[in-house]
Amino acid sequence: MMDYSTFTDEALETRLKDLRQDHADLDAAIQALAATAVPDLIVIGRLKRKKLALKDEIARIEDVLNPDIIA
């Protein structure tokens, strides 16, 4: 796990933007694979785990950027 406390807000915002795009790309890939005649469930599972890891990292960065907000 990365320590984001040393990053500037600008760097975190850039990283957050990239992660959100990657998350959206994985979502599109999962949907496309699921729509095939014979979906590869192993690949879909792997992509879903990567997507979840991205979501967790996004949440960690958002917590650093907005420490006063209680989830």
matplotlib code that plots the C-alpha trace (Angstrom):
import matplotlib.pyplot as plt

x = [0.0, 1.3, 1.7, 0.0, 0.6, 3.8, 2.1, 0.9, -2.8, -2.2, -0.4, -3.2, -5.8, -3.9, -3.6, -7.2, -8.2, -6.1, -7.5, -11.1, -10.4, -8.8, -11.8, -14.2, -12.1, -12.2, -15.9, -16.4, -14.1, -16.0, -19.3, -18.0, -16.7, -19.9, -21.9, -20.0, -21.6, -19.3, -17.9, -14.6, -15.5, -11.9, -10.8, -14.0, -13.2, -9.6, -10.8, -13.4, -10.7, -8.5, -11.5, -12.1, -8.5, -8.7, -11.9, -10.0, -7.1, -9.5, -11.1, -7.7, -6.7, -10.1, -9.6, -6.2, -7.7, -10.8, -9.7, -12.6, -15.3, -16.5, -17.8]
y = [0.0, 3.4, 6.3, 9.2, 11.7, 12.9, 13.7, 17.1, 17.6, 18.2, 14.9, 13.1, 14.7, 13.5, 10.0, 10.0, 11.0, 8.2, 5.6, 6.6, 6.2, 2.8, 1.8, 2.9, 1.1, -2.1, -1.8, -1.5, -4.5, -6.6, -5.7, -6.5, -9.9, -10.7, -10.0, -12.5, -15.8, -17.8, -15.4, -16.2, -16.2, -16.5, -13.4, -11.6, -12.5, -11.2, -8.0, -7.5, -8.0, -5.4, -3.1, -3.5, -2.9, 0.4, 1.3, 0.8, 2.9, 5.6, 5.7, 5.9, 8.9, 10.6, 10.1, 11.9, 14.7, 15.1, 14.1, 15.9, 14.0, 10.9, 8.1]
z = [0.0, -0.9, 1.5, -0.2, 2.7, 1.0, -2.4, -3.4, -3.8, -7.6, -7.9, -6.0, -8.2, -11.3, -9.9, -9.0, -12.5, -14.0, -11.5, -12.3, -16.0, -15.5, -13.4, -16.1, -18.8, -16.7, -16.3, -20.1, -20.7, -18.1, -19.7, -23.2, -22.1, -20.3, -23.4, -25.5, -26.5, -24.2, -21.5, -20.0, -16.3, -15.1, -17.0, -15.9, -12.3, -12.6, -14.1, -11.3, -8.7, -10.4, -10.6, -6.8, -6.0, -8.1, -6.2, -2.9, -4.0, -5.2, -1.7, 0.0, -2.1, -1.6, 2.2, 1.9, -0.1, 2.1, 5.6, 7.3, 5.5, 7.5, 5.3]

ax = plt.figure().add_subplot(projection="3d")
ax.plot(x, y, z, "-o")
ax.set_aspect("equal")
plt.show()
